[in-house]
Amino acid sequence: MLSKRIPLVLWLCLIGCTFSLSLLPLLAQDEAPPTDGTDGGMDPVTTPAPLPTRMPRPAVYLIAEDGGVALHFYFQVLRQGETQLARVVGDDIASVRARWLDRLIDFYPMDDGFYGLLAAGMETPTGRSTALDVFVTRADGSRVTLNTTVEIVLGGFIRQSVTIPADKGFLLEPETERNELARLESVFTTSTPERLWDETGFQMPILAALTSPFGAFRSFNGTLNTRHTGWDIRTTLGNPVMASAAGRVVYSGHQEIRGNYVVIDHGYGVYSGYAHFSTTHVTRGQLVEKGQVLGTTGSTGRTSGPHFHWEMAVNGSWVDCVQFLELWQP
């Protein structure tokens, strides 16, 4: 899969390590220069590269088969922080659900089978096979269970040092992060049994250079250590921010760290978040289309200047939103 990413592999190979929303109070939003002196991402001036786009349909691997039902993977291993795709095919299937990393995941129906998103957080354990149990219900009520394992491999996240102005020092309190995490967990762990995004997939919310990458280990003012839950995109004040895909706004308000913040539910456990707005143009409950303007960039929350942070969660785990955008889906 990575072999076709050309220059993007130079920075995508840095990501991997897992994160459970219910376990770790790790939220980091402020853009920071990497300690190695590089830009930390894609810069269209110094390292010309295309913006990330969806990959072609990959090869299928037959993983398990029983009772006329087959489980297909579109991947061989799952990196920490990644999302990958599985498919179940067979006659007269009514529904498919899987048990994965202590969560129940509903597969969504398409013309050629039922598809499920398997996500690994930034700190999901590696070095062993992780159980995946797939429960298939037929139209007549009979059931088939397919049992297999998935290999989760390490990522390689970078380290960054971040300096926050003294007047925002209160945002470095661990309790502030824990409270914000708890509020977000209540949103991201809910799964809407409806696919709201369409066959065109996902896009970047601002068509500009990526900077600070997902999963980075961050030290704020040398005192607070956190993880970066998304990607930063280079911007200036007042630029429009677009919805990555169609969905329903489930949050539009203010958070201490993320500032003015919008969350879109895309269905089947997929959420995208957009932080640090100066103004927002959407309200909770509103249906939005892919590319619709959600608001304008700003510097609200834990930032040191005009800043945009984009993040995604799948089935309750923070995931690499660029990798998710590149993921082929029907």
C-alpha positions in Angstrom: 0.0 0.0 0.0 2.8 2.4 0.9 4.7 1.8 -2.3 2.5 4.1 -4.3 2.6 7.0 -2.0 5.8 8.3 -3.5 7.1 11.4 -1.5 4.4 11.1 1.1 6.1 7.9 2.4 8.9 10.1 3.7 6.6 11.5 6.4 3.9 8.8 6.7 6.5 6.3 7.7 6.9 8.3 10.9 3.4 7.6 12.2 2.2 4.7 14.2 1.5 4.0 18.1 -2.1 3.8 19.6 -4.4 5.8 21.7 -7.5 4.8 23.6 -9.9 7.6 24.3 -10.9 6.0 27.5 -7.4 5.5 28.9 -5.1 8.4 28.3 -5.5 12.1 28.9 -3.4 13.1 25.9 -4.5 16.0 23.9 -2.1 18.3 22.0 -3.2 20.9 19.5 -0.6 23.6 19.1 1.6 23.5 16.0 5.3 23.2 16.8 8.5 23.0 14.8 10.2 19.6 15.0 13.4 19.5 17.0 15.4 18.2 14.0 15.1 21.5 12.2 12.8 20.2 9.4 9.3 21.5 8.6 7.8 18.3 10.0 5.6 17.7 7.1 4.9 18.6 3.5 6.1 22.1 2.3 5.1 22.9 -1.3 8.0 25.3 -1.6 10.9 23.2 -0.4 9.6 19.7 -1.0 7.0 19.8 -3.8 4.5 17.0 -3.4 0.9 16.3 -4.3 -1.7 16.6 -1.6 -2.8 13.1 -0.3 -5.6 11.4 -2.3 -7.4 8.1 -2.1 -5.4 5.1 -3.2 -6.6 2.6 -5.9 -8.5 -0.5 -4.8 -5.9 -2.9 -3.3 -5.6 -6.6 -3.5 -7.8 -8.8 -1.4 -6.5 -11.4 1.0 -8.8 -14.3 2.0 -8.5 -14.6 5.7 -11.3 -17.0 6.8 -14.1 -19.0 5.3 -16.9 -21.0 6.8 -20.5 -22.0 5.9 -20.4 -20.2 2.5 -19.2 -16.9 4.2 -15.8 -15.4 3.6 -13.8 -12.7 5.3 -11.5 -10.6 3.1 -8.8 -8.2 4.3 -7.5 -5.3 2.1 -4.3 -5.2 4.1 -1.7 -7.6 5.6 -0.7 -5.8 8.8 -2.2 -2.8 10.7 0.1 0.0 11.9 -0.6 1.8 15.1 -2.8 4.8 14.3 -4.1 3.3 11.1 -7.5 2.3 9.8 -7.9 -0.6 7.4 -10.8 -2.3 5.6 -12.3 -5.7 5.9 -15.1 -7.2 3.8 -17.5 -10.1 4.3 -19.2 -11.8 1.3 -21.7 -14.6 1.1 -25.3 -15.4 0.1 -28.3 -14.0 2.0 -26.3 -12.0 4.6 -28.5 -9.7 6.7 -25.9 -8.1 8.9 -22.3 -8.3 10.0 -20.8 -7.2 13.3 -17.3 -7.8 14.7 -15.6 -7.8 18.1 -12.3 -5.9 17.8 -10.2 -4.4 20.6 -13.0 -4.8 23.1 -15.5 -3.0 20.9 -18.4 -4.1 18.7 -18.1 -2.8 15.2 -21.0 -2.8 12.7 -20.1 -3.5 9.0 -21.9 -1.4 6.4 -23.6 -3.0 3.4 -22.5 -2.3 -0.2 -23.3 -4.0 -3.5 -20.4 -6.4 -3.2 -20.5 -7.3 0.5 -20.4 -5.8 4.0 -17.4 -3.6 4.8 -15.9 -2.9 8.2 -13.3 -0.4 9.4 -10.6 -1.8 11.7 -8.8 1.0 13.6 -5.8 0.8 15.9 -5.2 3.6 18.3 -1.8 5.3 18.9 -0.9 3.0 21.8 -2.5 -0.3 20.9 -0.1 -3.1 22.0 2.1 -4.7 19.4 4.2 -7.8 19.2 1.3 -10.3 19.3 -1.7 -11.3 17.2 -4.9 -9.5 18.1 -8.2 -11.4 18.0 -10.9 -10.4 15.5 -14.3 -12.2 15.8 -16.8 -11.6 13.0 -20.5 -12.5 13.5 -22.5 -12.9 10.4 -26.3 -13.1 10.5 -28.2 -14.5 7.5 -31.7 -13.5 6.4 -33.2 -16.7 7.9 -31.7 -15.9 11.3 -28.9 -18.4 11.2 -25.4 -17.3 12.2 -21.8 -17.9 11.2 -18.8 -16.8 13.3 -15.4 -16.3 11.7 -12.4 -16.1 14.0 -9.0 -14.7 12.9 -6.2 -12.5 14.2 -4.7 -9.2 13.0 -1.0 -8.3 13.4 -0.5 -4.8 14.7 2.9 -3.3 14.1 4.8 -0.4 15.6 4.8 3.1 14.1 7.5 5.7 14.6 6.2 9.0 15.8 8.4 12.0 16.0 9.1 14.2 19.1 8.4 17.9 19.3 8.9 20.7 21.7 6.2 23.3 22.0 6.2 26.7 23.7 2.9 28.2 24.8 2.7 31.9 25.8 2.6 32.6 29.6 -1.0 33.9 29.3 -2.2 30.5 28.1 -0.2 28.6 30.8 -3.4 27.5 32.5 -4.1 25.3 29.4 -1.2 23.1 30.4 -2.9 21.8 33.5 -3.4 18.0 33.3 -6.9 18.4 34.7 -7.9 20.6 31.7 -6.8 17.9 29.3 -8.6 15.1 31.2 -11.9 17.1 31.3 -11.7 17.8 27.6 -10.9 14.2 26.8 -13.9 13.0 28.8 -16.2 15.3 26.9 -14.9 14.1 23.5 -15.0 10.5 24.5 -18.8 10.8 25.1 -19.1 11.8 21.5 -16.6 9.6 19.7 -17.6 6.3 21.3 -21.1 6.5 19.8 -21.7 4.8 16.5 -24.4 5.9 14.1 -25.6 2.8 12.0 -25.8 4.8 8.8 -23.1 5.6 6.2 -23.3 9.4 5.7 -20.2 9.8 3.5 -20.4 9.0 -0.2 -18.4 7.1 -2.7 -16.1 10.0 -3.3 -14.5 9.5 0.1 -12.8 12.2 2.2 -10.8 15.3 1.4 -8.5 17.7 3.3 -10.4 20.5 4.9 -7.8 23.1 3.7 -5.9 22.4 0.5 -2.6 23.5 1.8 0.7 22.0 3.2 0.6 19.6 6.1 2.9 20.5 9.0 2.9 18.8 12.4 2.0 15.1 12.0 -0.4 12.9 13.8 0.8 11.0 16.8 3.8 13.2 17.6 5.1 13.0 21.2 5.0 16.6 22.4 6.5 18.4 25.3 4.8 21.7 26.2 7.0 24.3 27.9 9.2 21.4 29.1 6.6 20.4 31.7 3.6 18.7 30.0 4.0 15.6 27.8 1.1 14.8 25.4 0.4 13.3 22.0 -0.8 15.0 18.8 -4.2 13.6 18.0 -4.4 14.9 14.4 -2.5 16.8 11.7 -1.9 20.5 11.4 -2.3 22.3 8.1 -0.5 25.5 7.3 -2.8 28.5 7.2 -3.3 32.2 8.0 -6.2 33.9 9.8 -9.6 33.8 8.3 -9.3 31.0 5.7 -12.3 28.9 5.0 -12.4 25.3 6.4 -14.3 22.6 4.5 -16.0 19.5 5.7 -13.9 16.5 4.9 -17.0 14.5 3.9 -20.7 14.5 4.2 -22.2 14.0 7.7 -24.0 15.5 10.6 -22.6 18.1 13.0 -22.7 16.7 16.5 -20.7 19.4 18.2 -20.1 23.1 17.5 -18.9 25.1 20.4 -15.8 25.9 22.5 -13.3 23.7 24.2 -10.4 24.9 26.3 -7.6 23.3 24.2 -9.2 23.1 20.8 -10.8 26.5 21.0 -13.8 26.9 18.7 -14.4 23.4 17.6 -16.6 21.4 15.2 -17.2 17.7 15.1 -18.9 15.8 12.2 -20.4 12.4 12.5 -19.9 10.5 9.2 -21.6 7.3 10.4 -20.4 3.9 11.4 -18.1 5.2 14.1 -16.2 7.7 11.9 -15.8 11.3 13.2 -13.8 14.3 12.0 -12.8 17.2 14.2 -11.8 20.8 13.2 -10.2 23.1 15.8 -9.2 26.7 16.6 -11.8 28.4 14.4 -12.2 32.2 14.6 -15.8 31.9 13.4 -18.1 28.8 12.8 -20.9 28.6 10.3 -22.6 25.4 11.4 -24.8 24.3 14.3 -25.3 21.0 16.1 -27.7 18.7 14.2 -27.0 20.3 10.9 -26.4 18.0 7.9 -23.4 19.1 5.8 -22.0 18.1 2.4 -18.4 17.3 1.5 -16.6 20.6 0.9 -19.1 22.7 2.7 -17.5 25.6 4.6 -17.7 25.0 8.3 -16.1 28.3 9.4 -12.8 30.2 9.2 -9.4 29.6 10.7 -8.3 31.4 13.9 -6.1 31.1 17.0 -8.6 30.1 19.7 -7.7 27.5 22.3 -4.1 26.3 23.0 -2.3 28.0 20.1 0.5 30.6 19.7 -0.9 32.1 16.5 -3.2 31.4 13.5 -3.5 27.7 13.4 -5.6 24.8 12.1 -5.8 21.3 13.6 -7.7 18.5 11.9 -8.3 15.1 13.5 -10.3 11.9 13.2 -11.6 9.2 15.4 -12.8 5.7 14.2 -14.6 3.4 16.6 -13.5 5.4 19.6 -9.8 5.6 18.8 -7.8 8.6 17.4 -6.5 7.7 13.9 -4.3 9.3 11.3 -6.7 11.4 9.3 -4.3 11.6 6.3 -4.0 7.8 6.1 -7.8 7.5 6.4 -8.2 9.9 3.5 -5.9 7.8 1.4 -7.6 4.6 2.3 -9.6 3.0 -0.5 -13.2 2.6 0.3 -16.1 1.6 -1.9 
